[in-house]
Amino acid sequence: MDEERKQKHLESVDEVLAAVREDLKYTRETGDVYELRALQLLLQVTKAMHSEHDIYALMAMILDSALSFASANRAFLMLLDDKGNPRFKMGRSYDGANLSQSDFVISTSVVEQALLAQSPFILADAQLDEEFSKRDSILELDLRTVMAAPLRYEDHVLGLIYVDSNRPLTRYSKHHMNVLTSLSDQAAVAILNAQKFETQSG
């Protein structure tokens, strides 16, 4: 990826950061201030991704950022295989532990929805959603918050970030969608850069 395109991606992060900072100027509610500062920190982390060339360290950074953003229990990163099917690459828990392939039990319907729309999909409280509350995975895993966001670069989808939690997402707002979109798009660019760096180094 050339420097001009990289700069454009970083500028998109700055645009969302500017919107968050603007809202902070006028927010007085303690909960809202806390949420906006958390989103601001997450966006700053996305910029740091571009200096990380170790693919596994990068994936851990992406997942830990998503977990912090959503205050979620688990996060998984999937990459698409040659047939376009999502494959497990890494999982992380909120306490920073790595999750294995055996822990990779997720809401496939949420993943399918995100892939179909090619945009982030968020269930702030799956138990209250008329359609998804009846899904087996939602019931069996007792899921409340569920998010899936495609890792997109231009018109190409590399994979997905998936996050879930047994707690509902409190104070859901437009910033959650904006930040998740920015995080997933920046993560796609950072992963491509890391893969390119590994190929050149090898």
Phi, psi and omega per residue, in radians:
M1 nan 2.254 -3.087
D2 -1.367 2.912 -3.041
E3 -1.146 -0.581 -3.132
E4 -1.114 -0.783 3.125
R5 -1.179 -0.703 3.105
K6 -1.039 -0.732 -3.132
Q7 -1.108 -0.663 3.124
K8 -1.124 -0.701 3.107
H9 -1.121 -0.730 3.123
L10 -1.162 -0.595 3.101
E11 -1.143 -0.573 3.113
S12 -1.152 -0.618 3.057
V13 -1.129 -0.762 -3.136
D14 -1.082 -0.611 3.130
E15 -1.110 -0.764 3.112
V16 -1.192 -0.682 3.079
L17 -1.023 -0.724 -3.138
A18 -1.092 -0.688 3.124
A19 -1.147 -0.705 3.118
V20 -1.133 -0.774 3.123
R21 -1.073 -0.673 3.141
E22 -1.111 -0.751 3.114
D23 -1.150 -0.593 3.112
L24 -1.071 -0.543 -3.134
K25 -1.091 -0.556 -3.008
Y26 -1.912 0.009 -3.105
T27 -1.578 2.315 3.128
R28 -2.050 -0.385 -3.125
E29 -1.206 2.294 -3.078
T30 -0.996 -0.783 -3.126
G31 -1.092 -0.709 3.139
D32 -1.171 -0.700 3.115
V33 -1.078 -0.772 3.133
Y34 -1.062 -0.784 -3.123
E35 -1.102 -0.810 -3.100
L36 -1.142 -0.643 3.099
R37 -1.183 -0.599 3.085
A38 -1.141 -0.715 3.116
L39 -1.166 -0.662 3.120
Q40 -1.085 -0.769 3.123
L41 -1.117 -0.715 -3.132
L42 -1.090 -0.724 3.126
L43 -1.119 -0.635 3.095
Q44 -1.136 -0.605 3.104
V45 -1.142 -0.653 -3.125
T46 -1.072 -0.566 3.115
K47 -1.213 -0.586 -3.137
A48 -1.200 -0.396 -3.131
M49 -0.997 -0.582 -2.999
H50 -1.254 -0.156 3.081
S51 -1.751 -0.020 -3.125
E52 -1.729 2.068 -3.091
H53 -1.826 -0.208 3.071
D54 -1.371 2.064 -2.976
I55 -1.088 -0.654 -3.104
Y56 -1.314 -0.673 3.056
A57 -1.113 -0.657 3.132
L58 -1.142 -0.801 -3.139
M59 -1.094 -0.702 3.098
A60 -1.086 -0.708 3.121
M61 -1.106 -0.740 3.130
I62 -1.079 -0.847 -3.093
L63 -1.188 -0.718 3.125
D64 -1.114 -0.631 3.093
S65 -1.144 -0.761 3.126
A66 -1.114 -0.695 3.117
L67 -1.114 -0.755 3.136
S68 -1.125 -0.752 -3.123
F69 -1.047 -0.760 -3.056
A70 -1.674 -0.073 -3.011
S71 0.848 0.824 -3.022
A72 -1.727 2.985 -3.129
N73 -1.505 -0.712 -3.019
R74 -2.431 2.663 3.025
A75 -2.511 2.474 3.127
F76 -2.271 2.553 3.031
L77 -2.010 2.236 3.128
M78 -2.100 2.521 2.986
L79 -2.046 2.544 -3.118
L80 -1.385 2.434 3.071
D81 -1.469 -3.024 -3.078
D82 -1.086 -0.396 -3.130
K83 -1.688 0.071 3.117
G84 1.472 0.231 3.131
N85 -1.609 2.355 3.139
P86 -1.250 2.296 -3.135
R87 -2.132 2.395 3.135
F88 -1.038 2.304 3.062
K89 -2.123 -0.684 3.130
M90 -2.791 2.580 3.041
G91 -2.323 2.565 3.137
R92 -2.410 2.572 3.044
S93 -1.801 2.944 -3.072
Y94 -1.088 -0.507 -3.135
D95 -1.487 0.148 3.052
G96 1.560 0.155 3.131
A97 -1.490 2.597 3.057
N98 -1.372 2.436 3.064
L99 -1.821 2.538 -3.061
S100 -1.669 3.079 3.098
Q101 -0.995 -0.613 -3.120
S102 -1.176 -0.390 3.104
D103 -1.460 -0.121 -3.014
F104 -1.398 1.225 3.062
V105 -2.070 1.985 -2.958
I106 -2.347 3.069 3.011
S107 -1.470 1.728 -3.118
T108 -1.157 -0.491 -3.135
S109 -1.166 -0.605 3.087
V110 -1.203 -0.733 3.097
V111 -1.073 -0.785 3.127
E112 -1.073 -0.685 3.136
Q113 -1.102 -0.769 -3.137
A114 -1.146 -0.701 3.128
L115 -1.190 -0.699 -3.137
L116 -1.105 -0.780 -3.120
A117 -1.425 -0.288 -3.039
Q118 0.920 0.720 3.081
S119 -2.693 2.791 -3.130
P120 -1.031 2.534 3.094
F121 -2.217 2.232 -3.069
I122 -2.211 2.249 2.930
L123 -1.906 1.876 -3.118
A124 -1.202 -0.551 3.039
D125 -2.656 1.675 -3.051
A126 -1.075 -0.506 -3.107
Q127 -1.191 -0.342 -3.141
L128 -1.735 -0.068 -3.136
D129 -1.465 2.200 -3.040
E130 -1.038 -0.683 -3.104
E131 -1.434 -0.916 -2.975
F132 -1.373 -0.359 -3.135
S133 -1.125 -0.306 -3.123
K134 -1.649 -0.116 -3.097
R135 -1.255 2.472 -3.073
D136 -1.014 -0.765 -3.075
S137 -1.149 -0.658 3.116
I138 -1.103 -0.755 -3.120
L139 -1.252 -0.810 -3.066
E140 -1.167 -0.639 -3.129
L141 -1.605 -0.051 -3.124
D142 0.938 0.862 -3.052
L143 -1.472 2.490 3.048
R144 -2.027 -1.210 3.054
T145 -1.478 2.269 3.040
V146 -2.434 2.267 3.114
M147 -2.335 2.520 3.001
A148 -2.491 2.325 -3.107
A149 -2.370 2.151 3.096
P150 -1.131 2.498 3.012
L151 -1.566 1.766 -3.004
R152 -1.918 2.423 2.957
Y153 -2.319 2.000 -3.022
E154 0.966 -2.120 -3.125
D155 -1.732 0.205 -3.054
H156 -1.910 2.346 3.073
V157 -1.805 2.111 -3.124
L158 -1.492 -0.579 -3.053
G159 3.052 -2.634 -3.102
L160 -2.574 2.698 2.858
I161 -1.812 2.316 3.116
Y162 -2.212 2.338 -3.115
V163 -2.362 2.399 3.027
D164 -2.503 2.866 -3.070
S165 -2.732 2.682 3.050
N166 -1.493 0.022 3.098
R167 -1.972 2.538 3.074
P168 -1.234 2.698 3.096
L169 -1.385 1.957 -3.091
T170 -1.421 2.648 3.082
R171 0.905 0.808 -3.141
Y172 -1.094 2.330 -3.129
S173 -2.548 3.100 -3.136
K174 -1.068 -0.435 -3.123
H175 -1.120 -0.553 3.128
H176 -1.074 -0.796 3.121
M177 -1.169 -0.741 3.135
N178 -1.068 -0.803 -3.089
V179 -1.237 -0.710 3.122
L180 -1.113 -0.682 3.079
T181 -1.089 -0.810 -3.140
S182 -1.123 -0.777 -3.140
L183 -1.047 -0.820 -3.096
S184 -1.179 -0.697 3.119
D185 -1.145 -0.767 3.126
Q186 -1.172 -0.628 3.110
A187 -1.102 -0.689 3.117
A188 -1.070 -0.785 3.131
V189 -1.110 -0.778 -3.116
A190 -1.119 -0.680 3.114
I191 -1.153 -0.752 3.092
L192 -1.046 -0.747 3.118
N193 -1.100 -0.735 -3.134
A194 -1.160 -0.705 3.107
Q195 -1.117 -0.716 3.114
K196 -1.132 -0.715 3.124
F197 -1.107 -0.726 3.134
E198 -1.131 -0.693 3.132
T199 -1.120 -0.770 -3.137
Q200 -1.187 -0.627 -3.118
S201 -1.289 -0.529 -3.115
G202 -1.286 nan nan
